[in-house]
Amino acid sequence: MFTQAAAPEKERMYPRGMITGLLEHVLRRVVMVGLLSVPLLAQEAAEEGRQEIADLGTCKLGSGQVIQDCRIGYRTFGRLDPGRTNVVVVPSWLNGRSEDLRGFFGVQTSPHRLVDTSRFFGVAFDALGDGVSSSPSNSPRQHAAQFPEFSTEDMVRAEYRVLTEVLHVRHVHAAVGLSLGGHQVFAWSVLYPEFIDRAVPIIGSPQATNFDRLSKQIVIDAIEADPDYNHGNYTKQPALKLANEIGVMMLSTPAYRNAEVPRDQYASWLEKIESPQRQDANDRVWQARSILTHDVLHGRPLEEVARSLPVKFFVIVAAEDRMVAPAPALAWATAAGAETYVSRGECAHLIMNCDAEAVHERVERFLSASPAPQH
């Protein structure tokens, strides 16, 4: 968060013996007005890509529960235009953080860049449960198993508050996200259709299929079955070897893994993927649970919801994806009359490992098209 300078410090800039009481009063008024804009000016002058934390107080969840001391991490890239509408939002993926998204922003041409910061103001978000934003691992009053469960829509509602309450953004040009970030893009379009013009879900879905849910349930069960997990009340991070193995197996195709790791390096590769991950165990469980319940349709027909939105979509899926089934996203694109790109790479869910250049070119072209009129 941005801290405001105390008024006495500002007042010391003006020696009392050099100004009249009336002028002193005027200057004090000017200083106070200036202080109101400190967060905004500080944001625009902040080091690009620096980790920022927005303190939102209490975040009310769709379940009716609340996150106390709610904090959302974010990073910004580029500059806001005068109308504050050149914003591109990029939420983080499952077990990812905003620091992992830094390569998607820039002014130089690169295979991984998705947001041209010479034109757009990018905001990378830390999703709830990633260990930076409010999570079971870092909550002071709802620690570990006391932390409430949240949904992908709860993630988006908190991110919307950062944009509107902290960054004072009036409108969003686009939301772009991969995996869980793609799920959030669908949620953005449904929750705030008048606030956002364009949406680019990449290997995301409007609704988790049963196979998607099964892949997350297996990981959750593997974590919870680990004796060191202790129902989420551990004092040392459990190793979670089985959960890590399952997660890696689901990310890509057999052909990709077989080509990636020579047969004689299997033992060292297995040791590497079994090693403890960066994410806290509870954080991993809570984020995976959000995907179990992910559904922006809420009982409504997919075609009806997709057609009803004014948001312009570009849908990207991976044909061989085992983490997020492509069918719901493609059905959405058909209903919305949206452009699509189906990646055929063997990386599957690891789409940016094999097909980054094709994704980069198509996303940049879609984002750079003339903005739709504001609603």
N, C-alpha and C positions, 0 to 999 in steps of 0.2 A: 504494500500500500504506500501511498505517497503521504508524507507528513507535511503539515503546514508549519511555516516558520511562526514563532510566537510574536505577537504584536510588539512587545517591548524591544525585541531585537531590531525590528524595523524602525521603531521610533528613534533608536539611537543613531540612525543615519542622519537625523536632522537635529543639530545642536539647538537646544531650547532658547539660547540667548540670541539667535539669529532670526527668529521668526516671531511674529505676533501671535497672540492667542487665537485670532481668527484664522490665520494661515495654518497654524498648527492643527486646528480642527479640520481644515480642508485636507491637509496632508494625511491625517489619520484616516479620513474617509477614503482617500485614494488607496492607501495601504490596505485597508480592509477589503476593498473591491478587488484589488490585485490578489489578495490571498484566496479569494473564491476561485480564481482561475489557476492556482498553483498545481493542483493535480493534473489538469489538462496540459498545461505547459510542460510540466515535468514529464508527462507521458510522451509528448512529442519530441522532447529533447533526450529522452532516455536512450541508453545504449541499445542498439537494435538487437533483438533476440534475447535480451536479459530476462531472467526469471522474475516474474512479478506475482504477487499474491493479492487477491481481492478479498477483503473481509466483508461478508454479506450478512453477518449476524445470524439469523435463523433462516434456514431453507426448509420450507414446507414441501413435503413429498406428496406424490399422488396417492399414496396409501393413507394419508392423514397424519403420519408420523412426521417428526421434524429432525433435521440435523442441527444441533447446537454448535455455536462457534463455527459456522459454515465458511469455509475458505476455498477459493477456486484459483488455481494457478494458471498463468497465461504468459505468452510472449508475443511481442509485436514486431512487425517488419515493414519497412517502408513508411510512407507518410499519408495521413488523412488528407483528402481533398477538402476544399472550402465547404462543400455541402455535407461532408462526413458520410458519404454514401459509396465510396470506392472500397468497401470492406469485403475481404474474403476470409471466411471462418474455416479453420481446419481443426477438428477435434481429434483427440488421440485414439489409438486403437487399443485392443485388449492387451493389458499388461504393458502398454506403452506410455510414454510421457511426452510433454511438449518438446523436451530437448531432442527427442528422436525425430521430430518433424522439421528441424532447422534446415535440412537440405532441400526441403520442398519450396523454400523461399529464396529469391535472389534476382539479380539483374543480369547475371551472366548466363549464357545458354549452357545448359547441362542436361543430361538425360533424365535426372530425377526432379528437376525444377517443375513445380506445378503452378506457382504464383509469381508473376512478374512484379517485383516490388518497385519497379520504376513507374508502374501504373497503379498498382493496388496496395492497399494497407492490409497486410495479413495479420490475423490473430490466431495463434496456435493455442489450443486449450488443453489443459490437463483435466481429463474426465474424473468425475467422482470415483474414489476407490483406487486411484493410481499411486497413492503414497505421497503425492505432492498436494493435490486438492484433498478436501476432507475425506478421510478413509478410516477404516477400523484401526489401522496402525498408528495414526497420528492424532486421533481425536482425544482431547484432554478430558472430556466429561462422558463420552460414549465409547470408551476404548474397547477394542477387540470385539468379543461377541455381543457387547452392548450396543454396537453400532446398528442403526436401522438399515434394512434392505432398501435399495433404490432401483430405479428403472432407467432405461436409456432416455426416456422423456424427462426424468428428474435431472439428469445430466444437462440436457439442453435448456431446461428452465433456469438452472443456475448460471449457465453460460450467457443466456439472454440478459440476465440481471447484470452481469459484468459489462456487457456491451452498452446497455442503456443507462445503468446507474453509475458506473465507474468511468467508462470511456466516452459516454454521452454520444453514442452512435445512433443515428436516426434511421438508417436503412442499411441493409446488407446486399451487396451485389451478388454474392454466391457463398454457398457452403460446400466444401470439398472434404471428403473423408474416406479412409480405408478401413475395411473390416468393421470393428465396433464404431469407428469414426463414420463409416458409411451408414451404419444403422442410425447414428445420430443425425446424419444429413436427412434421412427420410423423416425423422422426428421433427427436425427444424421446419421442414416444408409443411407438415401437418399442423404443428402447434402455432407457427407464425407465418402463415402463407402471405400475409400482406407486408411482412417485414423483409422478405427475402425474394430476390428475382430469379436466381439460378441455383440449381442443385446438381452436384456431381457425386453420387454415391459410387465408390469403387469397391468391388467385392463386398458390398453391403446388402441389406435386405430390409423391406418394410415389415417383415414378419419372419421370425425364426421358424424354420421347418422342424418337424420332429427329428430329422436326422441331425440338424444343427444343434438342437437341444440335447440330443443323445451324446454328441461329442463333448459338450460342456458338462453334462451330468457325469460322464465317465471320469473326467478330470476332477470334478468336485468330489466324487466318491473316493477316488484314489487319494486325494488330500486328506479327507476326513477319516479314511481308514488307516492312515499312518499313525502309529501309537504316539509319536512325538508331537502330533498336532494337538492332541488332548482337548478336543472339542473347541478349539480356538483359543484355549487358555494356556499357551505355551510361554516359556520364558526365554527359549532359544529357538531360532528359526529351524523348523524341521527340514530335512534334506529333500523329501518329496521326490525321490528318484523315479518312482513309477509314474507320477503325474507329469513329470518333465518328459519322460519317454513318450507317453501318449500324445502330449502336445506337439512334439516334433513330428511324430508319425503322421498326424492329421494335416500338417501344414502344406504338404506338397505331394507329388505323385511318386510311386515307387521308382519310376525311371529316373526322376531327378535325384533322388537320394542315392540310388545305385551308381549314378554317374558322378555324383559329388564326392563320394567316399570310396576310395580304392579298397578292395577286399582286405588287403594286408594292413589297413589302417582302422579296421572296424573297432578294435578294442579301445584305442585312444579316442576315437570319435564317440563311442558309447560313454566313456568316462566324462567326456566334455559335456554331452547333452544331459547327463545325469546330475551334473554339478548344480548346486543351489542357484536359483535365479535371483535377480535383483529385487523382484516384487516380494513383499510380505505375503505370507501364506493366507491370512485372512483377507487381505486386499484382493488376492487372486480369486478366492471363493466368492466374495461379494460382487466383483465385476462379472464373473461367470454366471452368477445367479441373475444378473440384470439381463443377460442374453436369453436365459430360460423363459423370461416373461416378455421378451421384446415383441411388441405387436402394436404398430401405430394404427391398425385398422379398428381394433376394439369391437369386433363383431360385424363391422360393415363390409360390404363387398369390395374387394380390392379395386375392381374396375371403376366403381362409383367414386371411391376416394381419389384415385389417381386423376380421373377426369375433372373432378371438381376444383382442383387447385390451379391458381394462376401461375404457379412456379414453373419455369422452363427447366426440363431435366436433360441430362446426358448420363446414361447409365453404363457403367463398365463392370463386366463380370469376367470370371475365369471359368472356362468350360469344364475343367477337371477339378474344380474347387471341392474339397472335402470338409472345409470348415464352415463355409456359407454357401448353401445350395443356390445356384444362380436363377432358378426358375421364378421365384416371386419377383425379383428385380426385373427380369425380362418381361414378365406379365404386366408389371407396372408400366414399363416403357411402352409396351404395345398399347395399353389403354390410354396413356398420356400422349401418344404420338411422338415419343422422344427418340432422339438419336441414341444408338447403342454401339458398344465395341465389345466383342467377345474375344478375350485373349485365349489363344490355343497353346500357350507355353506350358512346358512340363513343370514349371514352378508352382502352378496352380495358385493357391492362396498367397504365395510369396511372389506376387505378380511383378513387383518392382525389381526382383532379382533377375528376371528373364525378359521382361517386356516393358521396361521403364521408358525407353525412347518413344515407343508407340503411344503409351499412356500420356507422356509429357506433351507430345505434339498435339494430340487431340484435346486434351484438357486446356492447354493454353489457347488453342484456336477457339474453343467454346467460350472461355472466359473473356477473351478479347473482343468478341462480337459486341456490337453496340448494345449498351444496357437497355433493358426494357423500361418503358415509362414507369415512373413510380405510381403505386396504386393509391 
